[in-house]
Amino acid sequence: MAALRREMDMRPTMLVALVAGVAGAIGVVIGMIVDPRRAFAGYLAAWSAVATVAIGGLAMLLIGYAANARWPAAIRRPSEAVALGVLPVALLAIPLLVWPEHVWPWVHPAPAHVHAVEVKRVYLSLPFFRARSLVYFAIFVIPAELLRRWSRLRDSTPSPVLDRERTLACAMLPLVGLALTFGSFDWLMSLQPDWWASGFGLYVICAALLAGMAMIIIVSYRGVATGTTPLRGAHFHAMGRLLHAYVILWTYIAYFQAMLIQIANRPSEATFYVARSYDGWRVVTALVLILQFALPFPLLFPRRLKRRPRYVAGIAVMILVGHYLDMWWLVIPRVSSAPVPTWTDSAALLAIAGLTTAACAWRMHLSPSLPVGDPYLAEGLAYETTT
């Protein structure tokens, strides 16, 4: 394995991401002073997009260990890199938790929402809300940090088994799913206090899996493009199949949630979609569906094309753009009746994505590009499929 021990030089990524993050952060601060309501909405949209990418990467890392599969060992480092984002996004949630009155309408409810908030008074109390958020972040951060630490320890002290990692992954996967479910209720669904949907948590989970897998593919492609990771077409074919499955899963949940709510035709449920059916919001809805389903669904069918790293990475980039639009579509209608982007939206995305990427790159700098102590690495690198 010594020949495979190539360290990753993350300095260029760190520099670019840090400059973008600092510039975006300055813009965010200015926006929060000038127009706090709109700036905080843009911040929540960007934070939700980046947070779900990191949580999706964590879920993929846990799934790889829990399934005891061999080929995910080849993409263990890209999965770790994405999963490490859960710590910086937890820290970047501080402005949202410190100034919630600019974010969530239930903190100081308008007359139209007083009754809806009153019946949820205990659940929507600020101390309980903040405490729940801290529990969610702990559930995300602890397995990501432990698996990363154990993986780096194996680089110097190889282990013949992964029992400890598999046990942790099996125990934490349900907890991560529950934490993201309730987190989506707290951070996103409560933006409209009089609306609820039982499938909303599953919708966000599917979005996170799709976005997390897309980011892992992009990080893997960067490793191949820079010559630091010896991944082959078979690995991108496998990742492309997973990405295809998540495209279908996200679309299935999105369609049935919308269909069932509209069939039921209950005003308390339908208002969510009514608010996104006028003044150009249908265009945003169409863009999300195009970028996350209509284009990637057929493009991910050809077997030969899925073996091309650049091709699969290009589709992954498109899906991530659609993912951000999806989170923006969930958040912005609360503060704007028309889908008009503002400079604060761009600043927030630069700040959160830039600072999170810089933190992850710093953590990964000079790490071996492959988990050289992983007992499944040889089989993972030799992976091939006939399907």
Backbone hydrogen bonds, N-H to C=O, Kabsch-Sander energy under -0.5 kcal/mol:
donor,donor_aa,acceptor,acceptor_aa,energy
4,L,1,M,-1.3
5,R,2,A,-1.3
6,R,4,L,-2.3
7,E,5,R,-0.5
8,M,367,S,-2.2
10,M,8,M,-0.9
14,M,10,M,-2.8
15,L,11,R,-2.6
16,V,12,P,-2.3
17,A,13,T,-2.6
18,L,14,M,-2.6
19,V,15,L,-2.3
20,A,16,V,-2.3
21,G,17,A,-2.8
22,V,18,L,-2.7
23,A,19,V,-2.4
24,G,20,A,-2.5
25,A,21,G,-2.3
26,I,22,V,-2.1
27,G,23,A,-1.8
28,V,24,G,-2.4
29,V,25,A,-2.3
30,I,26,I,-2.1
31,G,27,G,-2.6
32,M,28,V,-2.6
33,I,29,V,-1.2
34,V,30,I,-2.5
35,D,31,G,-3.0
39,A,35,D,-2.5
40,F,36,P,-2.7
41,A,37,R,-1.4
42,G,38,R,-2.2
43,Y,39,A,-2.2
44,L,40,F,-2.6
45,A,41,A,-2.3
46,A,42,G,-2.3
47,W,43,Y,-3.0
48,S,44,L,-2.8
49,A,45,A,-2.0
50,V,46,A,-2.4
51,A,47,W,-3.0
52,T,48,S,-2.2
53,V,49,A,-1.4
54,A,50,V,-2.3
55,I,51,A,-2.6
56,G,52,T,-2.4
57,G,53,V,-2.2
58,L,54,A,-2.2
59,A,55,I,-2.5
60,M,56,G,-2.1
61,L,57,G,-2.1
62,L,58,L,-2.6
63,I,59,A,-2.7
64,G,60,M,-2.2
65,Y,61,L,-1.6
66,A,62,L,-3.1
67,A,63,I,-2.6
68,N,65,Y,-1.0
69,A,64,G,-1.1
73,A,70,R,-1.8
74,A,71,W,-1.8
75,I,72,P,-0.8
76,R,73,A,-1.1
79,S,75,I,-2.1
80,E,76,R,-2.5
81,A,77,R,-2.6
82,V,78,P,-1.9
83,A,79,S,-2.5
84,L,80,E,-2.2
85,G,82,V,-1.5
86,V,83,A,-1.9
87,L,84,L,-1.1
89,V,85,G,-2.1
90,A,86,V,-1.4
91,L,87,L,-1.8
92,L,88,P,-2.4
93,A,89,V,-0.5
93,A,90,A,-0.7
94,I,91,L,-1.5
97,L,93,A,-1.8
98,V,94,I,-2.3
99,W,95,P,-2.1
102,H,99,W,-1.5
103,V,100,P,-1.8
104,W,100,P,-2.4
107,V,104,W,-1.6
113,H,110,A,-1.9
114,V,110,A,-0.8
114,V,111,P,-0.7
117,V,113,H,-2.3
118,E,114,V,-2.4
119,V,115,H,-1.8
120,K,117,V,-1.0
121,R,118,E,-1.5
124,L,120,K,-2.9
125,S,122,V,-1.2
129,F,125,S,-2.6
130,R,126,L,-2.9
131,A,127,P,-2.2
132,R,128,F,-2.6
133,S,129,F,-2.1
134,L,130,R,-2.1
135,V,131,A,-1.9
136,Y,132,R,-2.6
137,F,133,S,-2.5
138,A,134,L,-2.1
139,I,135,V,-2.2
140,F,136,Y,-1.8
141,V,137,F,-3.0
142,I,138,A,-2.4
144,A,140,F,-1.1
145,E,141,V,-2.7
146,L,142,I,-2.5
147,L,143,P,-2.7
148,R,144,A,-1.8
149,R,145,E,-2.5
150,W,146,L,-2.8
151,S,147,L,-2.1
152,R,148,R,-2.2
153,L,149,R,-2.1
154,R,150,W,-1.9
155,D,151,S,-0.8
156,S,152,R,-0.7
156,S,153,L,-0.8
157,T,153,L,-2.3
159,S,373,G,-1.3
166,R,162,L,-2.7
167,T,163,D,-2.5
168,L,164,R,-2.1
169,A,165,E,-2.5
170,C,166,R,-2.6
171,A,167,T,-2.0
172,M,168,L,-2.5
173,L,169,A,-2.1
175,L,171,A,-0.6
176,V,172,M,-3.1
177,G,173,L,-2.2
178,L,174,P,-2.4
179,A,175,L,-2.8
180,L,176,V,-2.4
181,T,177,G,-2.0
182,F,178,L,-2.7
183,G,179,A,-2.3
184,S,180,L,-2.3
185,F,181,T,-1.6
186,D,182,F,-2.5
187,W,183,G,-3.2
188,L,184,S,-1.6
189,M,184,S,-2.6
190,S,185,F,-1.4
191,L,188,L,-1.5
192,Q,189,M,-1.5
195,W,192,Q,-2.4
200,F,197,A,-1.6
203,Y,199,G,-2.0
204,V,200,F,-2.1
205,I,201,G,-2.3
206,C,202,L,-2.5
207,A,203,Y,-2.0
208,A,204,V,-2.4
209,L,205,I,-2.5
210,L,206,C,-2.2
211,A,207,A,-2.6
212,G,208,A,-3.2
213,M,209,L,-2.2
214,A,210,L,-1.9
215,M,211,A,-2.3
216,I,212,G,-2.1
217,I,213,M,-2.0
218,I,214,A,-1.9
219,V,215,M,-2.6
220,S,216,I,-2.4
221,Y,217,I,-2.6
222,R,218,I,-2.2
223,G,219,V,-1.8
224,V,220,S,-1.9
225,A,221,Y,-3.1
226,T,222,R,-2.0
227,G,224,V,-0.9
228,T,223,G,-2.0
229,T,223,G,-1.7
231,L,229,T,-1.5
235,H,232,R,-0.7
236,F,232,R,-1.5
237,H,233,G,-2.3
238,A,234,A,-2.1
239,M,235,H,-2.4
240,G,236,F,-2.5
241,R,237,H,-1.9
242,L,238,A,-1.9
243,L,239,M,-2.6
244,H,240,G,-2.2
245,A,241,R,-2.3
246,Y,242,L,-2.3
247,V,243,L,-2.0
248,I,244,H,-2.0
249,L,245,A,-2.4
250,W,246,Y,-2.8
251,T,247,V,-2.1
252,Y,248,I,-2.5
253,I,249,L,-2.3
254,A,250,W,-2.6
255,Y,251,T,-2.7
256,F,252,Y,-2.4
257,Q,253,I,-2.3
258,A,254,A,-1.9
259,M,255,Y,-3.0
260,L,256,F,-2.5
261,I,257,Q,-1.8
262,Q,258,A,-2.1
263,I,259,M,-2.4
264,A,260,L,-2.3
265,N,261,I,-1.7
266,R,261,I,-0.6
269,E,266,R,-1.8
270,A,266,R,-3.0
271,T,267,P,-1.5
272,F,269,E,-1.0
273,Y,270,A,-0.6
274,V,270,A,-2.3
275,A,271,T,-2.3
276,R,273,Y,-0.6
277,S,274,V,-1.7
281,W,278,Y,-2.1
283,V,280,G,-0.9
284,V,280,G,-1.2
285,T,281,W,-2.5
286,A,282,R,-2.5
287,L,283,V,-2.3
288,V,284,V,-2.5
289,L,285,T,-2.2
290,I,286,A,-2.5
291,L,287,L,-2.7
292,Q,288,V,-2.0
293,F,289,L,-1.5
294,A,289,L,-2.5
295,L,290,I,-2.3
297,F,293,F,-2.6
299,L,295,L,-1.8
300,L,296,P,-1.8
301,F,298,P,-1.4
306,K,302,P,-1.6
307,R,303,R,-0.6
307,R,304,R,-1.0
308,R,305,L,-1.8
312,V,308,R,-2.2
313,A,309,P,-2.5
314,G,310,R,-2.2
315,I,311,Y,-1.7
316,A,312,V,-2.1
317,V,313,A,-2.2
318,M,314,G,-1.9
319,I,315,I,-2.2
320,L,316,A,-2.1
321,V,317,V,-2.0
322,G,318,M,-2.1
323,H,319,I,-2.3
324,Y,320,L,-2.2
325,L,321,V,-2.1
326,D,322,G,-2.1
327,M,323,H,-2.2
328,W,324,Y,-2.5
329,W,325,L,-2.5
330,L,326,D,-1.4
331,V,327,M,-1.5
332,I,328,W,-2.4
334,R,331,V,-1.5
335,V,332,I,-2.1
336,S,332,I,-1.5
340,V,338,A,-2.3
345,D,342,T,-0.9
346,S,342,T,-1.2
347,A,343,W,-2.4
348,A,344,T,-2.4
349,L,345,D,-2.2
350,L,346,S,-2.6
351,A,347,A,-2.7
352,I,348,A,-2.7
353,A,349,L,-2.3
354,G,349,L,-0.5
354,G,350,L,-2.0
355,L,351,A,-2.4
356,T,352,I,-2.1
357,T,353,A,-2.4
358,A,354,G,-2.6
359,A,355,L,-2.2
360,C,356,T,-2.4
361,A,357,T,-2.8
362,W,358,A,-2.2
363,R,359,A,-2.0
364,M,360,C,-1.9
365,H,361,A,-1.2
366,L,8,M,-3.6
367,S,364,M,-2.2
369,S,6,R,-3.3
372,V,370,L,-2.0
374,D,371,P,-2.5
377,L,374,D,-1.6
380,G,376,Y,-2.6
381,L,377,L,-2.8
382,A,378,A,-1.6
383,Y,380,G,-1.0
